[in-house]
Amino acid sequence: MAETRYGMVIDTQHCVGCQTCTVSCKISNEVPGSAHWNHLESLTGDVLYQSTGTFPSPTLAFRPMLCNHCDDPACAKHCPTGAMHKDETTGIVSVDQDVCIGCGYCDWVCPYGAPSMDDVDRVMSKCNFCADRVAKGIEPYCVASCPANARIFGDLNDPTSEAAQLVQSGKGRQYLAEAGTSPCVYYI
């Protein structure tokens, strides 16, 4: 297991669906073309931004989605070239675009649909937890830009980090834990 194991806790009760995380990630990481490393899903229905329920109790809630930087990532396990890989020091899952052949198999096996085709260079791309920023002690762009403070980032192996404390308290739950990848993104 990695000495450091970066992860994130996302509070869906605080997420307002503004997509600032999506936009800041795309612009700040210069994600090309139609690729996105973050997106939103509706927690309450099939259509994003359409409430469910009836007056006086309509519901509108969101699940921000990104790479879950799994402990046992299906994308890395099944990548035919080894382009998808897990950094054993940080636990961050990345793609080496110089090695990627753009087959898309990583996206097909990922339960979170995290890898995204870079339609400019015809290779896969995905969230890397802003590894360059994190190496300097700076939060990922999506965390830093969230106006609702819905994202908490930290070392899940450090019992003093807020993210680890939320996970240990049992408040955070893994999405699609049954996929067996042991995701490092948790939701409240």
C-alpha positions in Angstrom: 0.0 0.0 0.0 1.2 3.5 -0.8 2.7 5.5 2.1 0.4 8.4 1.1 -3.0 7.6 -0.2 -4.7 10.7 -1.6 -8.5 10.7 -1.6 -11.5 13.0 -1.6 -14.7 13.2 0.3 -17.6 15.0 -1.5 -20.5 16.2 0.5 -23.5 15.9 -1.8 -25.6 17.9 0.7 -23.4 20.9 0.0 -23.0 20.5 -3.7 -25.3 23.0 -5.5 -24.6 21.7 -9.0 -22.9 24.9 -10.2 -20.2 23.0 -12.1 -17.4 25.3 -11.0 -15.4 22.2 -10.3 -15.9 21.0 -13.9 -15.0 24.3 -15.5 -12.0 25.1 -13.2 -10.6 21.6 -13.9 -11.0 21.9 -17.7 -9.5 25.4 -17.9 -6.8 25.1 -15.3 -5.6 21.6 -16.6 -6.0 22.7 -20.2 -8.1 19.6 -20.9 -8.4 19.6 -24.7 -11.3 19.2 -27.0 -14.5 17.6 -25.6 -12.7 15.6 -22.9 -13.8 16.3 -19.3 -12.2 15.0 -16.1 -15.2 16.0 -13.9 -18.9 15.9 -14.5 -22.1 15.9 -12.5 -24.8 13.3 -12.2 -28.3 13.7 -10.8 -28.9 11.9 -7.5 -32.6 12.3 -7.7 -33.6 11.6 -11.3 -32.6 10.8 -14.8 -32.3 14.5 -15.9 -29.6 16.8 -14.5 -31.2 20.0 -13.1 -34.7 18.6 -13.2 -36.2 18.2 -9.7 -38.2 15.2 -8.6 -41.0 14.9 -6.2 -43.9 17.2 -5.8 -44.7 20.4 -3.9 -44.0 21.0 -1.1 -41.1 18.5 -1.1 -39.3 18.6 -4.4 -35.7 17.2 -4.5 -32.7 18.3 -6.5 -29.3 16.8 -5.6 -26.0 16.1 -7.5 -23.1 13.7 -7.4 -19.9 15.2 -8.8 -18.0 12.5 -10.6 -14.2 12.2 -11.3 -11.6 9.5 -11.3 -11.8 7.6 -8.0 -8.0 6.9 -7.8 -8.9 3.3 -6.8 -6.6 1.1 -4.7 -7.2 -1.6 -7.3 -7.9 0.4 -10.5 -9.5 -1.6 -13.2 -8.2 0.9 -15.8 -4.5 0.2 -14.9 -5.1 -3.5 -14.4 -6.5 -3.9 -17.9 -4.6 -1.3 -19.9 -2.8 -3.2 -22.7 0.1 -0.9 -22.8 0.6 0.1 -19.2 -0.2 3.7 -20.0 -2.7 3.7 -17.1 -0.8 3.3 -13.9 -0.9 3.9 -10.2 1.8 5.9 -8.4 2.8 3.7 -5.5 4.0 6.7 -3.6 0.9 8.8 -3.7 -1.9 6.4 -4.8 -2.7 8.7 -7.7 -3.8 6.9 -10.9 -2.5 8.6 -14.1 -2.2 8.0 -17.8 1.0 8.3 -19.7 -0.2 9.7 -22.9 3.1 9.0 -24.7 2.4 5.3 -24.2 -1.5 5.3 -24.6 -2.8 4.0 -28.0 -6.3 5.4 -27.5 -8.1 2.0 -27.5 -10.5 3.2 -24.8 -10.5 -0.1 -22.9 -9.7 1.8 -19.7 -13.0 3.7 -20.1 -14.9 0.5 -20.8 -13.7 -1.2 -17.6 -13.8 1.8 -15.3 -17.0 1.6 -13.2 -16.9 5.4 -12.9 -16.4 6.3 -16.6 -13.5 8.4 -15.6 -11.1 8.1 -18.5 -12.0 10.5 -21.3 -10.9 10.5 -24.9 -8.7 13.4 -25.8 -10.2 13.9 -29.2 -7.4 16.3 -30.2 -4.4 13.9 -29.6 -6.6 10.7 -29.8 -5.4 9.3 -26.5 -7.1 8.9 -23.1 -7.0 11.5 -20.4 -8.3 11.7 -16.9 -8.2 13.4 -13.5 -4.9 13.1 -11.9 -5.9 14.9 -8.6 -3.8 17.8 -10.0 -0.7 15.9 -9.0 1.7 18.8 -9.7 -0.3 21.1 -7.4 -0.6 18.4 -4.7 3.2 17.8 -4.8 3.6 21.5 -3.9 1.1 21.2 -1.1 -1.7 22.9 -3.0 -5.3 21.5 -3.3 -6.6 20.2 -6.6 -8.4 22.9 -8.7 -11.8 21.3 -8.1 -11.4 21.5 -4.3 -10.0 25.0 -4.3 -12.7 26.4 -6.6 -15.8 24.9 -5.0 -17.9 27.8 -3.7 -19.9 25.4 -1.5 -16.8 23.7 0.1 -18.3 20.4 -0.9 -15.0 18.7 -1.6 -12.4 17.7 1.1 -9.1 16.4 -0.2 -6.3 14.7 1.8 -4.2 11.8 2.7 -6.5 8.9 3.7 -3.6 7.3 5.5 -3.1 10.3 7.7 -5.5 10.1 10.7 -5.2 13.9 11.2 -6.4 14.8 7.7 -10.1 15.9 7.5 -10.7 13.6 4.6 -9.4 10.6 6.6 -11.4 11.6 9.7 -14.7 11.8 7.6 -14.0 8.3 6.1 -13.1 6.9 9.6 -16.3 8.4 11.1 -18.4 6.3 8.7 -20.0 9.4 7.1 -18.3 8.9 3.8 -19.4 6.1 1.5 -17.7 4.7 -1.6 -19.9 4.9 -4.7 -20.1 1.5 -6.5 -18.0 -0.2 -3.9 -19.4 -3.5 -5.1 -17.2 -3.0 -8.3 -14.3 -4.2 -6.1 -11.8 -1.4 -7.1 -11.7 0.1 -3.6 -12.2 3.8 -4.7 -10.5 6.6 -2.8 -13.4 9.1 -3.4 -16.2 9.0 -0.8 -19.6 10.7 -0.8 -21.6 12.0 2.1 
